[in-house]
């Protein structure tokens, strides 16, 4: 039940954000290959923080 409520809030937020952003930039789109992820514990949180911190270093290094 909680999952459905969270999903509903995220869906509303993304829909409303898209609507408002397209007033400013009609070409607004969400990032390609982006997905929502619910952080369920501190282990997952720390892995995500590590990814966010280290990911910019990898930009331009991929084929």
mmCIF file of the N, C-alpha and C atoms, coordinates in Angstrom:
data_MODEL
# 
_entry.id   MODEL 
# 
loop_
_atom_site.group_PDB 
_atom_site.id 
_atom_site.type_symbol 
_atom_site.label_atom_id 
_atom_site.label_alt_id 
_atom_site.label_comp_id 
_atom_site.label_asym_id 
_atom_site.label_entity_id 
_atom_site.label_seq_id 
_atom_site.pdbx_PDB_ins_code 
_atom_site.Cartn_x 
_atom_site.Cartn_y 
_atom_site.Cartn_z 
_atom_site.occupancy 
_atom_site.B_iso_or_equiv 
_atom_site.pdbx_formal_charge 
_atom_site.auth_seq_id 
_atom_site.auth_comp_id 
_atom_site.auth_asym_id 
_atom_site.auth_atom_id 
_atom_site.pdbx_PDB_model_num 
ATOM 1   N N  . UNK A 1 1  ? 0.823  -1.194 0.000   1.00 0.00 ? 1  UNK A N  1 
ATOM 2   C CA . UNK A 1 1  ? 0.000  0.000  0.000   1.00 0.00 ? 1  UNK A CA 1 
ATOM 3   C C  . UNK A 1 1  ? 0.868  1.259  0.000   1.00 0.00 ? 1  UNK A C  1 
ATOM 4   N N  . UNK A 1 2  ? 1.895  1.279  0.853   1.00 0.00 ? 2  UNK A N  1 
ATOM 5   C CA . UNK A 1 2  ? 2.788  2.436  0.909   1.00 0.00 ? 2  UNK A CA 1 
ATOM 6   C C  . UNK A 1 2  ? 3.477  2.644  -0.434  1.00 0.00 ? 2  UNK A C  1 
ATOM 7   N N  . UNK A 1 3  ? 3.885  1.545  -1.066  1.00 0.00 ? 3  UNK A N  1 
ATOM 8   C CA . UNK A 1 3  ? 4.543  1.636  -2.377  1.00 0.00 ? 3  UNK A CA 1 
ATOM 9   C C  . UNK A 1 3  ? 3.632  2.339  -3.381  1.00 0.00 ? 3  UNK A C  1 
ATOM 10  N N  . UNK A 1 4  ? 2.354  2.005  -3.375  1.00 0.00 ? 4  UNK A N  1 
ATOM 11  C CA . UNK A 1 4  ? 1.406  2.648  -4.298  1.00 0.00 ? 4  UNK A CA 1 
ATOM 12  C C  . UNK A 1 4  ? 1.293  4.135  -4.015  1.00 0.00 ? 4  UNK A C  1 
ATOM 13  N N  . UNK A 1 5  ? 1.314  4.522  -2.756  1.00 0.00 ? 5  UNK A N  1 
ATOM 14  C CA . UNK A 1 5  ? 1.219  5.939  -2.406  1.00 0.00 ? 5  UNK A CA 1 
ATOM 15  C C  . UNK A 1 5  ? 2.464  6.697  -2.843  1.00 0.00 ? 5  UNK A C  1 
ATOM 16  N N  . UNK A 1 6  ? 3.636  6.127  -2.607  1.00 0.00 ? 6  UNK A N  1 
ATOM 17  C CA . UNK A 1 6  ? 4.880  6.766  -3.026  1.00 0.00 ? 6  UNK A CA 1 
ATOM 18  C C  . UNK A 1 6  ? 4.920  6.877  -4.544  1.00 0.00 ? 6  UNK A C  1 
ATOM 19  N N  . UNK A 1 7  ? 4.555  5.812  -5.230  1.00 0.00 ? 7  UNK A N  1 
ATOM 20  C CA . UNK A 1 7  ? 4.538  5.831  -6.692  1.00 0.00 ? 7  UNK A CA 1 
ATOM 21  C C  . UNK A 1 7  ? 3.589  6.899  -7.212  1.00 0.00 ? 7  UNK A C  1 
ATOM 22  N N  . UNK A 1 8  ? 2.460  7.036  -6.575  1.00 0.00 ? 8  UNK A N  1 
ATOM 23  C CA . UNK A 1 8  ? 1.475  8.036  -6.989  1.00 0.00 ? 8  UNK A CA 1 
ATOM 24  C C  . UNK A 1 8  ? 2.029  9.452  -6.804  1.00 0.00 ? 8  UNK A C  1 
ATOM 25  N N  . UNK A 1 9  ? 2.697  9.708  -5.689  1.00 0.00 ? 9  UNK A N  1 
ATOM 26  C CA . UNK A 1 9  ? 3.281  11.026 -5.426  1.00 0.00 ? 9  UNK A CA 1 
ATOM 27  C C  . UNK A 1 9  ? 4.371  11.330 -6.451  1.00 0.00 ? 9  UNK A C  1 
ATOM 28  N N  . UNK A 1 10 ? 5.243  10.360 -6.714  1.00 0.00 ? 10 UNK A N  1 
ATOM 29  C CA . UNK A 1 10 ? 6.329  10.570 -7.684  1.00 0.00 ? 10 UNK A CA 1 
ATOM 30  C C  . UNK A 1 10 ? 5.763  10.801 -9.078  1.00 0.00 ? 10 UNK A C  1 
ATOM 31  N N  . UNK A 1 11 ? 4.770  10.019 -9.468  1.00 0.00 ? 11 UNK A N  1 
ATOM 32  C CA . UNK A 1 11 ? 4.140  10.191 -10.784 1.00 0.00 ? 11 UNK A CA 1 
ATOM 33  C C  . UNK A 1 11 ? 3.522  11.577 -10.904 1.00 0.00 ? 11 UNK A C  1 
ATOM 34  N N  . UNK A 1 12 ? 2.824  12.041 -9.833  1.00 0.00 ? 12 UNK A N  1 
ATOM 35  C CA . UNK A 1 12 ? 2.235  13.381 -9.851  1.00 0.00 ? 12 UNK A CA 1 
ATOM 36  C C  . UNK A 1 12 ? 3.327  14.435 -9.962  1.00 0.00 ? 12 UNK A C  1 
ATOM 37  N N  . UNK A 1 13 ? 4.380  14.305 -9.156  1.00 0.00 ? 13 UNK A N  1 
ATOM 38  C CA . UNK A 1 13 ? 5.461  15.289 -9.156  1.00 0.00 ? 13 UNK A CA 1 
ATOM 39  C C  . UNK A 1 13 ? 6.114  15.393 -10.528 1.00 0.00 ? 13 UNK A C  1 
ATOM 40  N N  . UNK A 1 14 ? 6.434  14.246 -11.128 1.00 0.00 ? 14 UNK A N  1 
ATOM 41  C CA . UNK A 1 14 ? 7.085  14.270 -12.440 1.00 0.00 ? 14 UNK A CA 1 
ATOM 42  C C  . UNK A 1 14 ? 6.150  14.830 -13.503 1.00 0.00 ? 14 UNK A C  1 
ATOM 43  N N  . UNK A 1 15 ? 4.869  14.512 -13.436 1.00 0.00 ? 15 UNK A N  1 
ATOM 44  C CA . UNK A 1 15 ? 3.912  15.041 -14.393 1.00 0.00 ? 15 UNK A CA 1 
ATOM 45  C C  . UNK A 1 15 ? 3.754  16.547 -14.265 1.00 0.00 ? 15 UNK A C  1 
ATOM 46  N N  . UNK A 1 16 ? 3.646  17.007 -13.034 1.00 0.00 ? 16 UNK A N  1 
ATOM 47  C CA . UNK A 1 16 ? 3.491  18.451 -12.806 1.00 0.00 ? 16 UNK A CA 1 
ATOM 48  C C  . UNK A 1 16 ? 4.757  19.214 -13.182 1.00 0.00 ? 16 UNK A C  1 
ATOM 49  N N  . UNK A 1 17 ? 5.907  18.637 -12.838 1.00 0.00 ? 17 UNK A N  1 
ATOM 50  C CA . UNK A 1 17 ? 7.176  19.260 -13.196 1.00 0.00 ? 17 UNK A CA 1 
ATOM 51  C C  . UNK A 1 17 ? 7.313  19.367 -14.707 1.00 0.00 ? 17 UNK A C  1 
ATOM 52  N N  . UNK A 1 18 ? 6.978  18.306 -15.412 1.00 0.00 ? 18 UNK A N  1 
ATOM 53  C CA . UNK A 1 18 ? 7.037  18.320 -16.874 1.00 0.00 ? 18 UNK A CA 1 
ATOM 54  C C  . UNK A 1 18 ? 6.136  19.411 -17.430 1.00 0.00 ? 18 UNK A C  1 
ATOM 55  N N  . UNK A 1 19 ? 4.912  19.489 -16.924 1.00 0.00 ? 19 UNK A N  1 
ATOM 56  C CA . UNK A 1 19 ? 3.949  20.495 -17.384 1.00 0.00 ? 19 UNK A CA 1 
ATOM 57  C C  . UNK A 1 19 ? 4.500  21.906 -17.206 1.00 0.00 ? 19 UNK A C  1 
ATOM 58  N N  . UNK A 1 20 ? 5.031  22.206 -16.015 1.00 0.00 ? 20 UNK A N  1 
ATOM 59  C CA . UNK A 1 20 ? 5.536  23.552 -15.730 1.00 0.00 ? 20 UNK A CA 1 
ATOM 60  C C  . UNK A 1 20 ? 6.817  23.847 -16.517 1.00 0.00 ? 20 UNK A C  1 
ATOM 61  N N  . UNK A 1 21 ? 7.722  22.879 -16.616 1.00 0.00 ? 21 UNK A N  1 
ATOM 62  C CA . UNK A 1 21 ? 8.978  23.094 -17.342 1.00 0.00 ? 21 UNK A CA 1 
ATOM 63  C C  . UNK A 1 21 ? 8.737  23.334 -18.831 1.00 0.00 ? 21 UNK A C  1 
ATOM 64  N N  . UNK A 1 22 ? 7.735  22.678 -19.387 1.00 0.00 ? 22 UNK A N  1 
ATOM 65  C CA . UNK A 1 22 ? 7.461  22.854 -20.816 1.00 0.00 ? 22 UNK A CA 1 
ATOM 66  C C  . UNK A 1 22 ? 6.856  24.223 -21.131 1.00 0.00 ? 22 UNK A C  1 
ATOM 67  N N  . UNK A 1 23 ? 6.388  24.935 -20.118 1.00 0.00 ? 23 UNK A N  1 
ATOM 68  C CA . UNK A 1 23 ? 5.968  26.321 -20.329 1.00 0.00 ? 23 UNK A CA 1 
ATOM 69  C C  . UNK A 1 23 ? 7.188  27.193 -20.626 1.00 0.00 ? 23 UNK A C  1 
ATOM 70  N N  . UNK A 1 24 ? 8.325  26.842 -20.019 1.00 0.00 ? 24 UNK A N  1 
ATOM 71  C CA . UNK A 1 24 ? 9.570  27.588 -20.201 1.00 0.00 ? 24 UNK A CA 1 
ATOM 72  C C  . UNK A 1 24 ? 10.355 27.043 -21.389 1.00 0.00 ? 24 UNK A C  1 
ATOM 73  N N  . UNK A 1 25 ? 10.442 25.739 -21.479 1.00 0.00 ? 25 UNK A N  1 
ATOM 74  C CA . UNK A 1 25 ? 11.196 25.076 -22.538 1.00 0.00 ? 25 UNK A CA 1 
ATOM 75  C C  . UNK A 1 25 ? 10.349 23.936 -23.094 1.00 0.00 ? 25 UNK A C  1 
ATOM 76  N N  . UNK A 1 26 ? 9.715  24.137 -24.242 1.00 0.00 ? 26 UNK A N  1 
ATOM 77  C CA . UNK A 1 26 ? 8.833  23.113 -24.807 1.00 0.00 ? 26 UNK A CA 1 
ATOM 78  C C  . UNK A 1 26 ? 9.529  21.778 -25.092 1.00 0.00 ? 26 UNK A C  1 
ATOM 79  N N  . UNK A 1 27 ? 10.863 21.781 -25.141 1.00 0.00 ? 27 UNK A N  1 
ATOM 80  C CA . UNK A 1 27 ? 11.600 20.552 -25.430 1.00 0.00 ? 27 UNK A CA 1 
ATOM 81  C C  . UNK A 1 27 ? 12.042 19.805 -24.175 1.00 0.00 ? 27 UNK A C  1 
ATOM 82  N N  . UNK A 1 28 ? 11.537 20.224 -23.003 1.00 0.00 ? 28 UNK A N  1 
ATOM 83  C CA . UNK A 1 28 ? 11.939 19.578 -21.752 1.00 0.00 ? 28 UNK A CA 1 
ATOM 84  C C  . UNK A 1 28 ? 11.612 18.094 -21.798 1.00 0.00 ? 28 UNK A C  1 
ATOM 85  N N  . UNK A 1 29 ? 12.582 17.290 -21.372 1.00 0.00 ? 29 UNK A N  1 
ATOM 86  C CA . UNK A 1 29 ? 12.384 15.850 -21.220 1.00 0.00 ? 29 UNK A CA 1 
ATOM 87  C C  . UNK A 1 29 ? 13.173 15.390 -20.011 1.00 0.00 ? 29 UNK A C  1 
ATOM 88  N N  . UNK A 1 30 ? 12.739 14.313 -19.409 1.00 0.00 ? 30 UNK A N  1 
ATOM 89  C CA . UNK A 1 30 ? 13.483 13.726 -18.311 1.00 0.00 ? 30 UNK A CA 1 
ATOM 90  C C  . UNK A 1 30 ? 14.722 13.042 -18.879 1.00 0.00 ? 30 UNK A C  1 
ATOM 91  N N  . UNK A 1 31 ? 15.735 12.909 -18.063 1.00 0.00 ? 31 UNK A N  1 
ATOM 92  C CA . UNK A 1 31 ? 16.993 12.303 -18.493 1.00 0.00 ? 31 UNK A CA 1 
ATOM 93  C C  . UNK A 1 31 ? 16.750 10.905 -19.035 1.00 0.00 ? 31 UNK A C  1 
ATOM 94  N N  . UNK A 1 32 ? 17.364 10.614 -20.176 1.00 0.00 ? 32 UNK A N  1 
ATOM 95  C CA . UNK A 1 32 ? 17.262 9.307  -20.802 1.00 0.00 ? 32 UNK A CA 1 
ATOM 96  C C  . UNK A 1 32 ? 17.884 8.255  -19.884 1.00 0.00 ? 32 UNK A C  1 
ATOM 97  N N  . UNK A 1 33 ? 17.287 7.102  -19.829 1.00 0.00 ? 33 UNK A N  1 
ATOM 98  C CA . UNK A 1 33 ? 17.748 5.971  -19.024 1.00 0.00 ? 33 UNK A CA 1 
ATOM 99  C C  . UNK A 1 33 ? 17.753 6.276  -17.531 1.00 0.00 ? 33 UNK A C  1 
ATOM 100 N N  . UNK A 1 34 ? 16.924 7.188  -17.116 1.00 0.00 ? 34 UNK A N  1 
ATOM 101 C CA . UNK A 1 34 ? 16.811 7.512  -15.695 1.00 0.00 ? 34 UNK A CA 1 
ATOM 102 C C  . UNK A 1 34 ? 15.701 6.665  -15.095 1.00 0.00 ? 34 UNK A C  1 
ATOM 103 N N  . UNK A 1 35 ? 15.916 6.205  -13.893 1.00 0.00 ? 35 UNK A N  1 
ATOM 104 C CA . UNK A 1 35 ? 14.844 5.496  -13.223 1.00 0.00 ? 35 UNK A CA 1 
ATOM 105 C C  . UNK A 1 35 ? 14.804 5.915  -11.753 1.00 0.00 ? 35 UNK A C  1 
ATOM 106 N N  . UNK A 1 36 ? 13.624 5.852  -11.187 1.00 0.00 ? 36 UNK A N  1 
ATOM 107 C CA . UNK A 1 36 ? 13.455 6.194  -9.780  1.00 0.00 ? 36 UNK A CA 1 
ATOM 108 C C  . UNK A 1 36 ? 13.870 4.997  -8.940  1.00 0.00 ? 36 UNK A C  1 
ATOM 109 N N  . UNK A 1 37 ? 14.432 5.285  -7.795  1.00 0.00 ? 37 UNK A N  1 
ATOM 110 C CA . UNK A 1 37 ? 14.863 4.221  -6.902  1.00 0.00 ? 37 UNK A CA 1 
ATOM 111 C C  . UNK A 1 37 ? 14.574 4.639  -5.470  1.00 0.00 ? 37 UNK A C  1 
ATOM 112 N N  . UNK A 1 38 ? 13.903 3.795  -4.745  1.00 0.00 ? 38 UNK A N  1 
ATOM 113 C CA . UNK A 1 38 ? 13.603 4.072  -3.349  1.00 0.00 ? 38 UNK A CA 1 
ATOM 114 C C  . UNK A 1 38 ? 14.762 3.546  -2.508  1.00 0.00 ? 38 UNK A C  1 
ATOM 115 N N  . UNK A 1 39 ? 15.340 4.408  -1.699  1.00 0.00 ? 39 UNK A N  1 
ATOM 116 C CA . UNK A 1 39 ? 16.462 4.024  -0.836  1.00 0.00 ? 39 UNK A CA 1 
ATOM 117 C C  . UNK A 1 39 ? 15.868 3.371  0.412   1.00 0.00 ? 39 UNK A C  1 
ATOM 118 N N  . UNK A 1 40 ? 16.188 2.119  0.610   1.00 0.00 ? 40 UNK A N  1 
ATOM 119 C CA . UNK A 1 40 ? 15.545 1.344  1.673   1.00 0.00 ? 40 UNK A CA 1 
ATOM 120 C C  . UNK A 1 40 ? 16.385 1.170  2.938   1.00 0.00 ? 40 UNK A C  1 
ATOM 121 N N  . UNK A 1 41 ? 17.695 1.407  2.848   1.00 0.00 ? 41 UNK A N  1 
ATOM 122 C CA . UNK A 1 41 ? 18.532 1.237  4.043   1.00 0.00 ? 41 UNK A CA 1 
ATOM 123 C C  . UNK A 1 41 ? 19.817 2.038  3.887   1.00 0.00 ? 41 UNK A C  1 
ATOM 124 N N  . UNK A 1 42 ? 20.619 2.079  4.937   1.00 0.00 ? 42 UNK A N  1 
ATOM 125 C CA . UNK A 1 42 ? 21.836 2.896  4.908   1.00 0.00 ? 42 UNK A CA 1 
ATOM 126 C C  . UNK A 1 42 ? 22.871 2.345  3.932   1.00 0.00 ? 42 UNK A C  1 
ATOM 127 N N  . UNK A 1 43 ? 22.920 1.036  3.740   1.00 0.00 ? 43 UNK A N  1 
ATOM 128 C CA . UNK A 1 43 ? 23.851 0.448  2.777   1.00 0.00 ? 43 UNK A CA 1 
ATOM 129 C C  . UNK A 1 43 ? 23.545 0.968  1.366   1.00 0.00 ? 43 UNK A C  1 
ATOM 130 N N  . UNK A 1 44 ? 22.275 0.928  0.983   1.00 0.00 ? 44 UNK A N  1 
ATOM 131 C CA . UNK A 1 44 ? 21.873 1.432  -0.337  1.00 0.00 ? 44 UNK A CA 1 
ATOM 132 C C  . UNK A 1 44 ? 22.149 2.927  -0.453  1.00 0.00 ? 44 UNK A C  1 
ATOM 133 N N  . UNK A 1 45 ? 21.886 3.660  0.616   1.00 0.00 ? 45 UNK A N  1 
ATOM 134 C CA . UNK A 1 45 ? 22.132 5.106  0.625   1.00 0.00 ? 45 UNK A CA 1 
ATOM 135 C C  . UNK A 1 45 ? 23.606 5.401  0.362   1.00 0.00 ? 45 UNK A C  1 
ATOM 136 N N  . UNK A 1 46 ? 24.493 4.724  1.068   1.00 0.00 ? 46 UNK A N  1 
ATOM 137 C CA . UNK A 1 46 ? 25.926 4.974  0.911   1.00 0.00 ? 46 UNK A CA 1 
ATOM 138 C C  . UNK A 1 46 ? 26.420 4.585  -0.484  1.00 0.00 ? 46 UNK A C  1 
ATOM 139 N N  . UNK A 1 47 ? 25.876 3.525  -1.051  1.00 0.00 ? 47 UNK A N  1 
ATOM 140 C CA . UNK A 1 47 ? 26.236 3.152  -2.431  1.00 0.00 ? 47 UNK A CA 1 
ATOM 141 C C  . UNK A 1 47 ? 25.811 4.221  -3.422  1.00 0.00 ? 47 UNK A C  1 
ATOM 142 N N  . UNK A 1 48 ? 24.646 4.793  -3.221  1.00 0.00 ? 48 UNK A N  1 
ATOM 143 C CA . UNK A 1 48 ? 24.150 5.838  -4.124  1.00 0.00 ? 48 UNK A CA 1 
ATOM 144 C C  . UNK A 1 48 ? 24.981 7.109  -3.971  1.00 0.00 ? 48 UNK A C  1 
ATOM 145 N N  . UNK A 1 49 ? 25.319 7.472  -2.744  1.00 0.00 ? 49 UNK A N  1 
ATOM 146 C CA . UNK A 1 49 ? 26.168 8.645  -2.519  1.00 0.00 ? 49 UNK A CA 1 
ATOM 147 C C  . UNK A 1 49 ? 27.512 8.449  -3.213  1.00 0.00 ? 49 UNK A C  1 
ATOM 148 N N  . UNK A 1 50 ? 28.085 7.272  -3.070  1.00 0.00 ? 50 UNK A N  1 
ATOM 149 C CA . UNK A 1 50 ? 29.374 6.976  -3.715  1.00 0.00 ? 50 UNK A CA 1 
ATOM 150 C C  . UNK A 1 50 ? 29.251 7.123  -5.234  1.00 0.00 ? 50 UNK A C  1 
ATOM 151 N N  . UNK A 1 51 ? 28.174 6.605  -5.794  1.00 0.00 ? 51 UNK A N  1 
ATOM 152 C CA . UNK A 1 51 ? 27.956 6.717  -7.238  1.00 0.00 ? 51 UNK A CA 1 
ATOM 153 C C  . UNK A 1 51 ? 27.853 8.181  -7.672  1.00 0.00 ? 51 UNK A C  1 
ATOM 154 N N  . UNK A 1 52 ? 27.094 8.975  -6.934  1.00 0.00 ? 52 UNK A N  1 
ATOM 155 C CA . UNK A 1 52 ? 26.897 10.381 -7.288  1.00 0.00 ? 52 UNK A CA 1 
ATOM 156 C C  . UNK A 1 52 ? 28.218 11.144 -7.214  1.00 0.00 ? 52 UNK A C  1 
ATOM 157 N N  . UNK A 1 53 ? 29.027 10.858 -6.214  1.00 0.00 ? 53 UNK A N  1 
ATOM 158 C CA . UNK A 1 53 ? 30.304 11.551 -6.047  1.00 0.00 ? 53 UNK A CA 1 
ATOM 159 C C  . UNK A 1 53 ? 31.306 11.132 -7.127  1.00 0.00 ? 53 UNK A C  1 
ATOM 160 N N  . UNK A 1 54 ? 31.378 9.842  -7.419  1.00 0.00 ? 54 UNK A N  1 
ATOM 161 C CA . UNK A 1 54 ? 32.397 9.330  -8.342  1.00 0.00 ? 54 UNK A CA 1 
ATOM 162 C C  . UNK A 1 54 ? 31.994 9.406  -9.810  1.00 0.00 ? 54 UNK A C  1 
ATOM 163 N N  . UNK A 1 55 ? 30.716 9.474  -10.104 1.00 0.00 ? 55 UNK A N  1 
ATOM 164 C CA . UNK A 1 55 ? 30.266 9.406  -11.497 1.00 0.00 ? 55 UNK A CA 1 
ATOM 165 C C  . UNK A 1 55 ? 30.816 10.524 -12.386 1.00 0.00 ? 55 UNK A C  1 
ATOM 166 N N  . UNK A 1 56 ? 30.861 11.787 -11.943 1.00 0.00 ? 56 UNK A N  1 
ATOM 167 C CA . UNK A 1 56 ? 31.397 12.837 -12.828 1.00 0.00 ? 56 UNK A CA 1 
ATOM 168 C C  . UNK A 1 56 ? 32.834 12.577 -13.277 1.00 0.00 ? 56 UNK A C  1 
ATOM 169 N N  . UNK A 1 57 ? 33.613 11.864 -12.456 1.00 0.00 ? 57 UNK A N  1 
ATOM 170 C CA . UNK A 1 57 ? 34.986 11.537 -12.833 1.00 0.00 ? 57 UNK A CA 1 
ATOM 171 C C  . UNK A 1 57 ? 35.029 10.618 -14.057 1.00 0.00 ? 57 UNK A C  1 
ATOM 172 N N  . UNK A 1 58 ? 33.965 9.885  -14.276 1.00 0.00 ? 58 UNK A N  1 
ATOM 173 C CA . UNK A 1 58 ? 33.914 8.920  -15.385 1.00 0.00 ? 58 UNK A CA 1 
ATOM 174 C C  . UNK A 1 58 ? 33.430 9.557  -16.695 1.00 0.00 ? 58 UNK A C  1 
ATOM 175 N N  . UNK A 1 59 ? 32.883 10.775 -16.622 1.00 0.00 ? 59 UNK A N  1 
ATOM 176 C CA . UNK A 1 59 ? 32.363 11.423 -17.820 1.00 0.00 ? 59 UNK A CA 1 
ATOM 177 C C  . UNK A 1 59 ? 33.480 11.582 -18.835 1.00 0.00 ? 59 UNK A C  1 
ATOM 178 N N  . UNK A 1 60 ? 33.204 11.217 -20.046 1.00 0.00 ? 60 UNK A N  1 
ATOM 179 C CA . UNK A 1 60 ? 34.181 11.367 -21.120 1.00 0.00 ? 60 UNK A CA 1 
ATOM 180 C C  . UNK A 1 60 ? 35.185 10.225 -21.186 1.00 0.00 ? 60 UNK A C  1 
ATOM 181 N N  . UNK A 1 61 ? 35.205 9.360  -20.195 1.00 0.00 ? 61 UNK A N  1 
ATOM 182 C CA . UNK A 1 61 ? 36.136 8.240  -20.197 1.00 0.00 ? 61 UNK A CA 1 
ATOM 183 C C  . UNK A 1 61 ? 35.521 6.995  -20.819 1.00 0.00 ? 61 UNK A C  1 
ATOM 184 N N  . UNK A 1 62 ? 34.192 6.998  -20.929 1.00 0.00 ? 62 UNK A N  1 
ATOM 185 C CA . UNK A 1 62 ? 33.497 5.837  -21.498 1.00 0.00 ? 62 UNK A CA 1 
ATOM 186 C C  . UNK A 1 62 ? 33.584 5.893  -23.013 1.00 0.00 ? 62 UNK A C  1 
ATOM 187 N N  . UNK A 1 63 ? 33.493 4.740  -23.615 1.00 0.00 ? 63 UNK A N  1 
ATOM 188 C CA . UNK A 1 63 ? 33.583 4.664  -25.094 1.00 0.00 ? 63 UNK A CA 1 
ATOM 189 C C  . UNK A 1 63 ? 32.358 5.231  -25.749 1.00 0.00 ? 63 UNK A C  1 
# 
